[in-house]
Each structure stands twice: as structure tokens, then as C-alpha cells.
Amino acid sequence: MKTPHIIIIGAGPGGLTAGMILASKGFQVTIFEKEEIIGGRNKPLILGNYKFDLGPTFLMMSYILEQVFQLAGKNVHDYLKINRLDPMYRLSFKNFYLDVTNNHEEMARRIDKLFPDAKSGFENFMKREELRFKYMKKCLEKPYLSILDMVGKDLLKALPHLAIGRTVNDVLTDYFKDENLKICFCFQSKYLGMSPWECPGAFAMIAFVEHYFGIDHVQGGLSEISCAMAKVITELGGKIHTNTKVKKIAVKDKTSTGIILEDGTKIEGDEIIINADFAYAMSTLFEKGLLKKYSKENLLKKKYSCSTFMLYLGLDKLYNEPHHTIYFAEDYHKNTDEIAHKKVLSEDFSFYIRNASINDPTLAPKGHSALYILVPVPNNTSNIDWNKIKNEYRDKVLKRIKEQTSMKDIETHIKEEHCITPLDWENMGIFNGATFNLAHNLMQMLYFRPHNKFEEIDKCYLVGGGTHPGSGLPTIYESGRITSELIIQKYKSV
Ligand SMILES: Cc1cc2nc3c(=O)[nH]c(=O)nc-3n(C[C@H](O)[C@H](O)[C@H](O)COP(=O)(O)OP(=O)(O)OC[C@H]3O[C@@H](n4cnc5c(N)ncnc54)[C@H](O)[C@@H]3O)c2cc1C
């Protein structure tokens, strides 16, 4: 039998994971990436002498990264220098801050100091959420291709732990009374681009995962992970073509036969894996009218994550600020509601600053820093005219930074600057500018999320944040593993 040819559309974390695993199992892997630089939302952004991560900055559950490299016959530590962060991050409220550590005894002590009597709540949280994680983990490691998979034994066992009908905020009420303390353990819903007052209660385990496994930084930035994966793929004989946009997926009798590039070249493939943003891919890569379940009309009915306003600043100064800090709006609930429902920009907004140069000297010249600022904002289903307000909003964000951080003179130290608005994300091929992909409400999870083996077209698969198990690097690596395994199994039985 000739070596099956696997075509992967997109060199983001999902596509690269699948490429690496399949190339190691002897498949002929070719990746087509429309951009010049690989990595997708996880690529580097270089401004002069400064290096930033375009998107992901928190590496959680790095053991999954280790596992996907192992599956490809490699040791991730031969490629990347991965460092555990302690503190993991600082949470900054109007009148206090909390440096969060995954040393549990020390964490309990810090909580106790700020919130007397809350220590036992933390201990209960760690115990109870460990159980939830244990059951949920199994469900996130397998595909959901048929409705019958929803009555599989792992999911049935997990059901009592899914907190169905409750939100993350509801679940946190079981452990903590103080609203701000609750926020310290539920803001993680924002990693999925959702509000804790809406995000399914099962995701209360995200904070547990951080406290249990810790948070890592990769020397040189998290984009180094994508570079390492690309290196592995080429070492294993796979090919990656950058600056090569796929125009359409060729389909005959509801079966994909290959791809057509922008210049009209047709390339045949035995299986096609789509890593491009799910809804963007559905609305651009197939001939009009071909898809039914994922027609443009149906895509518009789906729920999407929030978007982000980004500032990347190359500074000729290194501030003594933590690696990661999240600054909360005084009324965080109102802020998340304005993002998700009212679709307006909050007067009092939350923001996140990453000052990785404090730990990583490779990102900027000595004494300088590469500062990354992220503000969660509504996705493009809002009526916000970003072209019009971009500069004004940038000034507003800098004003808040000067008011709330030690970086009072930040503006005088800016040597390089780049800004990304939700409109820019959309122009990069992200549907609705929803940076964290399809939302993770119950009706868009497990069997109800687009399947790893695409439902509408045969010989076509999905990887990345838009398929099961979901958005976020560890789950995206998991999607690459699940999808590869489906293809490997298929050819085992041929
Ligand atoms: C600002 C931001 C911060 C984030 N922070 C974190 C974090 O801290 N931790 C975390 O775990 N996750 C985080 N995420 C979420 C997630 O991990 C990343 O978005 C991740 O990069 C998504 O990976 P993916 O494989 O789904 O696809 P993408 O990264 O979107 O990659 C898809 C690739 O497909 C390419 N493509 C699209 N169309 C075509 C075409 N027609 N032809 C060829 N190529 C095409 C694109 O150019 C892109 O390279 C963050 C995301 C963003 C945007």
C-alpha cells in the first residue's frame, strides 16, 4: 500500500501536534500555512529587538506537551527549556493583591492572611475539584463521534461531577464566601473567553489544574513550542509550506480528495486535517451550499468566545512587575456581562499584563523588556468601530496602566509598539474575532462540539480550539492526539 498522504491546513498548535504524531507513524505529512511564520495564534511577534508571543502566555498541564512529543518518539526537553513559575501569577484588586503559588500550604497561608477562615474552603476546593478533574480528564481524552459516545461509561461516571445546571461562579460558592476570593478561582473561565457567571460549572476545575500542576514558561516564549514541533515534523520527513494559502478543499461525493491552493494548484491527499479557525474554515474552504449543519446561517447561530484588544510594547526599561498580573475591574461581574451580553466596552475594565522579561532575558536587550497587554473585549458581534476608536482605546489602556501599576512613566520608555484589535483578529482569519474560538457552553461541548472526524465530509478531520476537547493549548494538543489516533486506527484496519 502506498504511504497515505495527510494534508494539514494550518500550522497552529493543533495542526503541528497532529503533523508531528502522524509523521512519526510513517504517514506522508504536508502542512500548508497561509502565513510566513508558523504557529498561528501561538507564533512569535518580533518588533525590532523585542520578541513577544502573539497569543498564549500561560502553559498549563505541560505533561500533555511531554506526552505528545513522546508519541512522536521525542523528548520535549531536548527541544525546549520549560520553567515552572512561582508565583504563578499576581491577582490585583483595588485594595489588595494576591500572589498565587502552587505550593498548597503557602497558598492556604496567604489566603488565610487576606481572608480569615477561608483556608478550609481552599482545602475543600483542592479535594473536591481533584475528583472532578479525575472524572473529566477521561472524557476529554477520547473522541465523541456518535451520540452513543455520550452514554459511554467514562461520561456516565463523570456525570455527577459535571455540575450540570450550575456555573463556575455557582460552584465556587460551595467553597468561598468572599466575592473577591471567588474571583481568584473563577476568573480562569476567561481562558475559554467566557464569563464565570455563565461558564459551565465543570470548568471550576481549571483553577484546580493550575494549583495542582503549576504554570510554566518556555524560555524564548511559548511560540518556541510551535517552532519545536515544526522542527520535529521536518526531522521526521514531513513538509511545511509557509506563505501558502489553501483556497478550497476539493470534495467529490461528500468525500474530500485534496486541496486547491490560491494559485489553482491541486494537491491530492488521502485525509485532510483542518486546523484553520473552525467557523472561518467552514465559511471559506468549502464550495458554497455544500455544508448543511455548518452553513453560514447556522454558524452565525453558534455562541462564540470574547475577543481581545492587545498591546505589545518594547520598552527600554525593565519594571519590577511580576511575570503575569491580572488586574480586575472593581465590578468584575459587570465587566464580564458587558463583554458577553451588552457587547460594549466597559468604563472600568479588567486587563492582563505579562512582563516575561523579568524571568526571561532572551526576549529583549539587557535592561529592556517585552511587555504584553491583553484586555478582554466583546467579539465582533458588537457594533464597536475599532478603526475609529483604536488609538483612543490604546490611550485609555495606557492611562489605566499608569494609574494601577508601578509603571507610571511607561509612555516615555516605549521603543516599539504593536496593537491588535478584534477587527485585526478577524482579518487574520478568526471568525467574529472570537480569539478563543467557539464558546464552551454545554451545547457546544463533547458530542455537541464539531467532531474530530468532521461530520459533514468524509476523509476530513479537525484539530484546534474549534473541535473537541476545546480551546487552550493543552486541550488543543489533546485534539491533535485524538485526531491522529483516529487516522492511525483507520489505516491499521485497512
Ligand atoms: C491573545 C490570545 C491569548 C491566549 N492565551 C492562551 C494562554 O495563555 N494559554 C493557552 O493555553 N491558550 C491561550 N490561547 C488560546 C489558544 O491556545 C491559541 O489560540 C492557539 O494558538 C489556537 O490554536 P489552534 O491550533 O486552534 O489554531 P491557530 O493558532 O489559530 O492556527 C491555525 C492556523 O491555520 C492557518 N490557516 C488558516 N486558514 C488557512 C488557509 N486557508 N490556508 C493555510 N493556512 C491557514 C492560520 O494562519 C494559523 O496559522 C490564547 C489565544 C489568544 C488569541
The ligand as an SDF file (V2000), in Angstrom:
LIG
                    3D

 53 58  0  0  0  0  0  0  0  0999 V2000
   -4.4800   36.5490   22.6810 C   0  0  0  0  0  0  0  0  0  0  0  0
   -4.5790   35.0910   22.9980 C   0  0  0  0  0  0  0  0  0  0  0  0
   -4.1210   34.6150   24.2120 C   0  0  0  0  0  0  0  0  0  0  0  0
   -4.1930   33.2540   24.5070 C   0  0  0  0  0  0  0  0  0  0  0  0
   -3.6720   32.8130   25.6770 N   0  0  0  0  0  0  0  0  0  0  0  0
   -3.6260   31.4950   25.9280 C   0  0  0  0  0  0  0  0  0  0  0  0
   -2.8790   31.0210   27.0520 C   0  0  0  0  0  0  0  0  0  0  0  0
   -2.2780   31.8030   27.7930 O   0  0  0  0  0  0  0  0  0  0  0  0
   -2.8370   29.6750   27.2620 N   0  0  0  0  0  0  0  0  0  0  0  0
   -3.4760   28.7930   26.4380 C   0  0  0  0  0  0  0  0  0  0  0  0
   -3.4000   27.5820   26.6740 O   0  0  0  0  0  0  0  0  0  0  0  0
   -4.1730   29.2250   25.3510 N   0  0  0  0  0  0  0  0  0  0  0  0
   -4.2550   30.5390   25.0710 C   0  0  0  0  0  0  0  0  0  0  0  0
   -4.8890   30.9840   23.9340 N   0  0  0  0  0  0  0  0  0  0  0  0
   -5.7610   30.0530   23.1540 C   0  0  0  0  0  0  0  0  0  0  0  0
   -5.0860   29.0480   22.1840 C   0  0  0  0  0  0  0  0  0  0  0  0
   -4.1220   28.3130   22.8470 O   0  0  0  0  0  0  0  0  0  0  0  0
   -4.4640   29.6690   20.9440 C   0  0  0  0  0  0  0  0  0  0  0  0
   -5.3520   30.4980   20.3020 O   0  0  0  0  0  0  0  0  0  0  0  0
   -3.9540   28.6060   19.9380 C   0  0  0  0  0  0  0  0  0  0  0  0
   -2.9340   29.1560   19.1480 O   0  0  0  0  0  0  0  0  0  0  0  0
   -5.0400   28.1030   18.9950 C   0  0  0  0  0  0  0  0  0  0  0  0
   -4.5100   27.0500   18.2570 O   0  0  0  0  0  0  0  0  0  0  0  0
   -5.2380   26.3420   17.0390 P   0  0  0  0  0  0  0  0  0  0  0  0
   -4.4490   25.1230   16.6920 O   0  0  0  0  0  0  0  0  0  0  0  0
   -6.6660   26.1780   17.3200 O   0  0  0  0  0  0  0  0  0  0  0  0
   -5.2060   27.3610   15.8040 O   0  0  0  0  0  0  0  0  0  0  0  0
   -4.4480   28.6600   15.3510 P   0  0  0  0  0  0  0  0  0  0  0  0
   -3.3760   29.0360   16.3020 O   0  0  0  0  0  0  0  0  0  0  0  0
   -5.4540   29.6720   15.0240 O   0  0  0  0  0  0  0  0  0  0  0  0
   -3.7590   28.1770   13.9940 O   0  0  0  0  0  0  0  0  0  0  0  0
   -4.4730   27.9950   12.8030 C   0  0  0  0  0  0  0  0  0  0  0  0
   -3.5230   28.1810   11.6350 C   0  0  0  0  0  0  0  0  0  0  0  0
   -4.2260   27.9340   10.4090 O   0  0  0  0  0  0  0  0  0  0  0  0
   -3.7300   28.8560    9.4340 C   0  0  0  0  0  0  0  0  0  0  0  0
   -4.7140   28.9580    8.3390 N   0  0  0  0  0  0  0  0  0  0  0  0
   -5.9790   29.4410    8.4280 C   0  0  0  0  0  0  0  0  0  0  0  0
   -6.5770   29.4000    7.2140 N   0  0  0  0  0  0  0  0  0  0  0  0
   -5.6740   28.8630    6.3490 C   0  0  0  0  0  0  0  0  0  0  0  0
   -5.7160   28.5680    4.9550 C   0  0  0  0  0  0  0  0  0  0  0  0
   -6.7960   28.8090    4.2130 N   0  0  0  0  0  0  0  0  0  0  0  0
   -4.6010   28.0540    4.3940 N   0  0  0  0  0  0  0  0  0  0  0  0
   -3.4830   27.7980    5.1420 C   0  0  0  0  0  0  0  0  0  0  0  0
   -3.4050   28.0650    6.4580 N   0  0  0  0  0  0  0  0  0  0  0  0
   -4.4820   28.5830    7.0560 C   0  0  0  0  0  0  0  0  0  0  0  0
   -3.5850   30.1400   10.2410 C   0  0  0  0  0  0  0  0  0  0  0  0
   -2.7740   31.0860    9.5940 O   0  0  0  0  0  0  0  0  0  0  0  0
   -2.9800   29.6060   11.5340 C   0  0  0  0  0  0  0  0  0  0  0  0
   -1.5730   29.5700   11.4620 O   0  0  0  0  0  0  0  0  0  0  0  0
   -4.7950   32.3420   23.5840 C   0  0  0  0  0  0  0  0  0  0  0  0
   -5.2560   32.8370   22.3750 C   0  0  0  0  0  0  0  0  0  0  0  0
   -5.1340   34.1790   22.0690 C   0  0  0  0  0  0  0  0  0  0  0  0
   -5.5790   34.6490   20.7230 C   0  0  0  0  0  0  0  0  0  0  0  0
  1  2  1  0
  2  3  1  0
  2 52  2  0
  3  4  2  0
  4  5  1  0
  4 50  1  0
  5  6  2  0
  6  7  1  0
  6 13  1  0
  7  8  2  0
  7  9  1  0
  9 10  1  0
 10 11  2  0
 10 12  1  0
 12 13  2  0
 13 14  1  0
 14 15  1  0
 14 50  1  0
 15 16  1  0
 16 17  1  0
 16 18  1  0
 18 19  1  0
 18 20  1  0
 20 21  1  0
 20 22  1  0
 22 23  1  0
 23 24  1  0
 24 25  2  0
 24 26  1  0
 24 27  1  0
 27 28  1  0
 28 29  2  0
 28 30  1  0
 28 31  1  0
 31 32  1  0
 32 33  1  0
 33 34  1  0
 33 48  1  0
 34 35  1  0
 35 36  1  0
 35 46  1  0
 36 37  1  0
 36 45  1  0
 37 38  2  0
 38 39  1  0
 39 40  1  0
 39 45  2  0
 40 41  1  0
 40 42  2  0
 42 43  1  0
 43 44  2  0
 44 45  1  0
 46 47  1  0
 46 48  1  0
 48 49  1  0
 50 51  2  0
 51 52  1  0
 52 53  1  0
M  END
$$$$
